[in-house]
């Protein structure tokens, strides 16, 4: 004698099984989305050169707000602007790099010499 078990699932049982599978997938998708959001940069620093009376300067913005405006070459005894836009970009890039690595954005005389910024 042979016995066969036949299980008739009603609509509710079928939908519960479907929802359990989808819940697991939804949780995986949500976890993945959370990690993608957490790993993506929230705000990026934006470096812009600005033309000033006697040369060039730069600004650094974060989230649309200016956080640094440098119109003169720092750490020198005179109040001189950057001779070229390229020099302003070099120093501004160094400052942005320091900010991206959670370092103080201060600049030293050595930095200016190493970047070959004209004084």
C-alpha positions as CSV (number, residue, x, y, z in Angstrom):
1,X,0.0,0.0,0.0
2,X,1.3,3.4,-0.9
3,X,0.4,6.7,0.8
4,X,0.7,10.1,-0.9
5,X,0.4,13.2,1.1
6,X,-1.2,16.0,-0.8
7,X,-0.9,19.4,0.6
8,X,-3.4,21.9,-0.7
9,X,-2.2,25.4,0.1
10,X,-4.7,28.2,0.1
11,X,-4.1,31.6,-1.2
12,X,-3.0,32.9,2.2
13,X,-0.3,30.2,2.6
14,X,1.0,30.9,-0.9
15,X,1.3,34.6,-0.3
16,X,3.0,34.1,3.1
17,X,5.6,31.9,1.5
18,X,6.1,34.5,-1.3
19,X,6.4,37.3,1.3
20,X,9.0,35.4,3.3
21,X,11.2,35.0,0.2
22,X,10.7,38.6,-0.7
23,X,11.4,39.8,2.8
24,X,14.8,38.1,2.8
25,X,15.6,39.7,-0.6
26,X,14.3,43.0,0.6
27,X,16.5,42.9,3.7
28,X,19.5,42.1,1.6
29,X,18.7,45.0,-0.8
30,X,18.3,47.4,2.1
31,X,21.5,46.3,3.7
32,X,23.3,46.7,0.4
33,X,21.8,50.1,-0.2
34,X,22.7,51.2,3.4
35,X,26.4,50.2,2.9
36,X,26.5,51.9,-0.5
37,X,25.1,55.1,1.1
38,X,27.4,54.9,4.1
39,X,30.5,54.4,1.9
40,X,29.8,57.2,-0.5
41,X,31.2,60.6,0.3
42,X,28.6,62.8,1.9
43,X,30.0,66.1,0.7
44,X,33.0,66.8,-1.5
45,X,35.3,69.8,-1.2
46,X,35.2,72.1,-4.2
47,X,38.2,74.2,-5.1
48,X,37.7,77.3,-7.1
49,X,40.2,79.9,-8.1
50,X,39.3,83.6,-7.8
51,X,40.7,86.7,-9.4
52,X,41.8,89.3,-6.9
53,X,43.3,92.8,-7.4
54,X,46.9,91.8,-7.6
55,X,46.7,88.2,-8.8
56,X,44.9,85.0,-7.8
57,X,43.4,83.3,-4.8
58,X,41.2,80.3,-4.1
59,X,38.1,79.3,-2.2
60,X,37.2,75.9,-0.8
61,X,33.5,75.0,-0.4
62,X,31.8,72.2,1.3
63,X,28.1,71.6,0.7
64,X,27.9,74.9,-1.1
65,X,29.3,76.9,1.8
66,X,32.6,78.6,1.6
67,X,34.8,77.3,4.4
68,X,38.2,78.8,3.3
69,X,38.8,81.9,1.2
70,X,42.5,82.5,0.6
71,X,43.3,85.7,-1.3
72,X,46.9,86.0,-0.2
73,X,49.8,83.6,0.0
74,X,49.9,82.4,3.6
75,X,52.9,82.2,5.9
76,X,55.0,84.8,4.1
77,X,55.8,88.2,5.6
78,X,54.2,90.2,2.8
79,X,50.5,90.4,1.8
80,X,50.9,89.1,-1.8
81,X,48.4,87.3,-3.9
82,X,49.4,84.3,-5.9
83,X,51.2,85.3,-9.1
84,X,49.3,82.7,-11.3
85,X,46.1,80.7,-11.2
86,X,48.2,77.6,-11.4
87,X,50.0,78.5,-8.1
88,X,46.7,79.1,-6.4
89,X,45.4,75.7,-7.6
90,X,48.6,74.0,-6.4
91,X,48.2,75.2,-2.8
92,X,44.4,74.9,-2.8
93,X,44.8,71.3,-3.9
94,X,47.2,70.6,-1.0
95,X,44.7,72.1,1.4
96,X,41.8,70.0,0.0
97,X,44.0,66.9,0.2
98,X,44.7,67.6,3.9
99,X,41.0,68.2,4.6
100,X,40.1,64.9,2.9
101,X,42.6,63.1,5.2
102,X,41.2,64.8,8.3
103,X,44.4,66.8,8.8
104,X,44.7,70.5,9.7
105,X,44.5,72.7,6.6
106,X,47.4,74.8,7.8
107,X,50.1,75.5,5.3
108,X,53.8,75.9,6.1
109,X,56.6,77.8,4.4
110,X,58.1,74.3,3.5
111,X,54.8,73.5,1.6
112,X,55.1,76.6,-0.4
113,X,58.8,75.9,-1.3
114,X,58.0,72.2,-2.2
115,X,55.2,73.3,-4.5
116,X,57.5,75.9,-6.2
117,X,55.0,78.7,-5.6
118,X,56.4,82.0,-6.9
119,X,56.5,84.6,-4.1
